[in-house]
Amino acid sequence: MARITAGIGCSHIPVLGFAHDHGRTEEPAFKPAFEGFDWTRSWMREEARPDVVILVYNDHASAFDMKIIPTFAIGCGELFSPADEGFGPRPVPPVIGHPDLAWHIAQSLILDEFDMTIINEMAVDHGLTVPLTMMFGAVDAWPCKVIPLAVNVVTYPPPSGNRCWSLGEAIARAVESYDEDLNVQIWGTGGMSHQLQGPRAGLINREWDNRFLDGLVGEGQDLRNIPHIEYLRETGSEGIEMVMWLIMRGALGARTQVRHRHYHVPVSNTALGHIVLEPSPIASMAAASLESTQ
């Protein structure tokens, strides 16, 4: 059966795409940010290249606008082209989808009482393409198929952290019920603390961000109960994007272990966070033992 083998959390700061595309990754302003992904790129090449990535991100008015605001939307198409965000599409490969798995997940989630919006055609912006660049670098084609999962964190009300965590759990059930042998990763993107406008523009909360990263590791589930107002107060108006990381965490099961972690400020006027998690072998063995006794 298909299995989720790892989860990745990653900021999707648009200036990182600009720096990469214009050959500026070695400049002092950008080098520390990119170096924090060296471990992950090596791990992907040598140990953990996925067949499919379920990539959780938010659209920035490229595919959706105020005419339609889906809370959760899953891309079930065969191909998703880079969006023109005002300066032309990024010079990166198109995203190749996995329609069979995506439709299976959509059906499973809807029958599991999640009201998903099914998207067969949409452009994907920096929210999706920047994480792919950070993980794979410059490539002629992305080395895996990608299922986009867009979450509304732009227009109030966004989903709660608890609902996002529960969606991750439901995604894991859906993947495990798919009968093809696939190595699947799930990525939660966006964040960390940042505010782009108003008197608090440029807000960065290192302490809160790192507590959030701490909470993704191990058995704790405290993160799923953080209220919207705390994200707003402590991490700025755009910090709510971190609820998308909770979809990733919820899909990894009862306990996680960390393989790599990176935090750097500032990048542009935001904080950069990155973490690589795996389901804990102890939790996996316990679940297998429980199944064998039933």
Stockholm file with secondary structure:
# STOCKHOLM 1.0

chainA/1-294         MARITAGIGCSHIPVLGFAHDHGRTEEPAFKPAFEGFDWTRSWMREEARPDVVILVYNDHASAFDMKIIPTFAIGCGELFSPADEGFGPRPVPPVIGHPDLAWHIAQSLILDEFDMTIINEMAVDHGLTVPLTMMFGAVDAWPCKVIPLAVNVVTYPPPSGNRCWSLGEAIARAVESYDEDLNVQIWGTGGMSHQLQGPRAGLINREWDNRFLDGLVGEGQDLRNIPHIEYLRETGSEGIEMVMWLIMRGALGARTQVRHRHYHVPVSNTALGHIVLEPSPIASMAAASLESTQ
#=GR chainA/1-294 SS CCEEEEEEEECCCHHHHHHHHTTCTTSTTTHHHHHTTHHHHHHIIIIICCSEEEEEECCCSSSCCTTCCCSEEEECSSEECBCBCSSCBCSSCCEECCHHHHHHHHHHHHHTTCCCEEESSCCBCHHHHHHHHHHHCSCSSCSSEEEEEEECCSSSCCCCHHHHHHHHHHHHHHHHTCCSCCEEEEEEECCSSCCCSSTTTTCCCHHHHHHHHHHTSBSCCGGGGCCHHHHHHHHCTTGGGGHHHHHHHHTTCSCEEEEEEEEEEEETTEEEEEEEEEECHHHHHHHHHHHHHC
#=GC SS_cons         CCEEEEEEEECCCHHHHHHHHTTCTTSTTTHHHHHTTHHHHHHIIIIICCSEEEEEECCCSSSCCTTCCCSEEEECSSEECBCBCSSCBCSSCCEECCHHHHHHHHHHHHHTTCCCEEESSCCBCHHHHHHHHHHHCSCSSCSSEEEEEEECCSSSCCCCHHHHHHHHHHHHHHHHTCCSCCEEEEEEECCSSCCCSSTTTTCCCHHHHHHHHHHTSBSCCGGGGCCHHHHHHHHCTTGGGGHHHHHHHHTTCSCEEEEEEEEEEEETTEEEEEEEEEECHHHHHHHHHHHHHC
//
